[in-house]
Amino acid sequence: MSTGQRLKSGVCTTEIMVITAPQEDLDLTCGGAPMTANGDESNTGLNPDFADGTTIGKRYVNVDGKLEILCVKPGDGSLAIAGDKLKLKDSKKLPKTD
């Protein structure tokens, strides 16, 4: 996985772009199935435990913050690494102007 790479889910319509990625390879899944560059269909179907959905334009991060991805097309599956769901990245508050 590398910065700028686009991946597609094989079980829903989710598409993402990698914003930052660690050096080591990660097992990124959506809806319980691996994400691929061409969105090969998975024969497993959408796992109900990973069916919270993704939101377009939102960024998702792993627990240690080393992986950040941007959802470019929403879908029904949840993003996860090795079974741990990614969390929605908090947006930064803009400074108040008077």
C-alpha positions in Angstrom: 0.0 0.0 0.0 1.4 3.4 -1.0 0.4 7.1 -0.7 -1.9 8.1 -3.6 -3.0 4.5 -4.3 -6.7 4.0 -5.1 -8.5 0.8 -3.9 -12.0 -0.6 -4.4 -14.1 -2.9 -2.4 -15.2 -6.2 -3.8 -18.5 -6.4 -1.8 -19.9 -2.8 -2.0 -19.4 0.4 -3.9 -16.7 1.9 -1.5 -13.6 3.4 -3.2 -10.7 5.0 -1.2 -7.5 6.8 -1.8 -4.5 6.3 0.5 -3.4 9.6 2.1 -0.6 8.3 4.4 0.6 4.7 4.8 3.2 3.0 6.9 6.1 1.1 5.4 4.7 -2.4 6.3 1.9 -4.0 4.2 -1.5 -3.9 5.9 -4.5 -6.1 5.3 -7.1 -3.4 4.5 -10.7 -4.7 4.2 -14.1 -3.3 3.4 -17.2 -5.2 4.5 -15.0 -8.0 5.6 -13.4 -8.6 2.2 -9.9 -7.4 1.0 -9.8 -4.2 -1.0 -8.0 -4.4 -4.4 -6.9 -2.0 -7.1 -9.5 -3.2 -9.6 -12.3 -4.1 -7.1 -12.4 -7.9 -7.8 -15.7 -9.2 -6.6 -15.5 -11.3 -3.5 -17.5 -14.5 -3.1 -17.9 -13.9 0.6 -20.5 -11.1 0.4 -20.8 -8.2 2.8 -20.0 -9.3 6.4 -22.8 -7.9 8.7 -20.2 -7.2 11.4 -18.5 -4.8 9.0 -21.6 -3.1 7.4 -21.6 0.3 9.0 -20.9 2.1 5.7 -18.4 4.7 4.5 -19.0 8.4 3.9 -17.7 10.3 0.9 -15.1 13.0 1.6 -14.4 11.7 5.1 -11.0 10.5 6.3 -10.5 7.3 8.2 -7.5 6.4 10.4 -6.2 3.3 12.2 -5.6 3.3 16.0 -1.9 4.4 15.8 -2.7 7.1 13.1 -0.1 5.7 10.7 -2.7 5.0 8.0 -5.0 7.6 6.7 -7.4 7.1 3.9 -10.0 9.2 2.1 -13.3 7.9 1.0 -13.9 8.9 -2.7 -17.0 6.8 -3.2 -19.3 5.7 -0.4 -20.6 2.2 0.2 -22.2 -0.2 2.7 -19.0 -1.8 4.0 -16.9 -0.7 7.0 -13.1 -0.2 6.6 -10.8 -2.3 8.8 -7.3 -3.6 9.2 -6.9 -7.1 10.5 -10.4 -7.0 11.9 -10.0 -3.7 13.7 -12.4 -1.1 12.3 -10.9 2.2 11.2 -12.3 5.3 12.9 -13.5 8.5 11.4 -10.8 11.2 11.7 -11.8 14.2 13.7 -11.9 17.4 11.7 -9.7 20.2 12.9 -11.5 23.2 14.3 -10.8 26.4 12.3 -9.7 29.4 14.3 -12.3 32.0 15.1 -12.0 35.3 13.3 -13.5 38.5 14.6 
